[in-house]
Amino acid sequence: MSKFATPSGTSEYKNLMNREKNIPADHFRRFEDLELSSLGMGTYLGKPTDYIDELVINAVSKSIRNGINVIDTAINYRHQKAERSIGKALEKLNNIGFTRDQVFISTKNGYIPGDADERLNSNEYLDNVILKKGLATREEIINYNCTTIPYLSHQLHQSLKNLGISTIDLLYLHNVAESQKETLGNTQFYEMLEKCFTFLEKKIDEQKIRFYGMATWTCFRVEKSSPSYVNLKRIMSISENAAKNVGHKSSGFKFIMLPYNIAMQEAANLHNQDGKTFFQKAREFNLGIFTAVPLLQGKLMRSREIKKLQVKWDLKSPAHAAIQYVRSFGMPLIAPLVGQKQPEHVEQNLEIVKKPPLNNINE
């Protein structure tokens, strides 16, 4: 069995969902020859307790059994318990016939995670793990974010162990611009990125990861004058240099995550990337985009615009309308990632995968 999501595995999953769950083929988007669901599951919120673990394990399992094959997490979410819960869910799914090659797993490294199972908060983890093992100096940790190569290597190994897998489909550097760019300054920041990207290119060779990218909050959604602004063309150039550094013909930098919803439309409207919007530029570079906060952590449920769309599109709830709005943007946007734990929320969100994304929603 393959150690990661494959064209044949994800295609088999798409056909299985169509055949057994009546999920339309249009629910899936093909990117890098993988069939990826147009709604993904996120695992950010929740206390680091065993009770929440059970909810997450069940939510991941139910999602994958019902048409979602994109699962996103980060090592720092719930102090490593989010990754570990996904690992347990994958084990359960394997026992009932779902295989690793059908599911696309993304995680993120960069933030100091803590370790709930070892009863270490972020500060204790910093002292007892990072500094003690010489993974970084205190000065190399900026706003609880660290990108030294020994630290990234340690965290990647830990993520693989937490998830119980041998290869991560997509590893993001987590909010590195938002955390570090203003402190480091332009030159040092981009030099740091090239070192990180070169490290990640090597990890592709070792089959520890398949692709890498940046999970971001503001850096692609602000004006050029902002200290956290990042130019996508420059990022792609750095990734090509990193690929050349290890003898690769092309870069493994293929994905970016950023917020996008009806209230946060900068990626579609702000012409901050050499005269184009972020989405336009991302399409030019053949990048795949996953988006955060499609429901704005529930705030959009009260949005008048969302309620109008719910009526217009004949949907059951404002949540469905908010998800459908993002899901229907089209490429390069592959899928919004919706956080879900409570069984009733999982059930509600899974109803939308039985409807295809819409076309021409802005007309």
Summary of the structure (lengths in Angstrom):
residues: 363
radius of gyration: 19.5
end to end distance: 45.1
largest distance: 58.0
contacts: 1275
relative contact order: 0.13
helix: 49%
strand: 17%
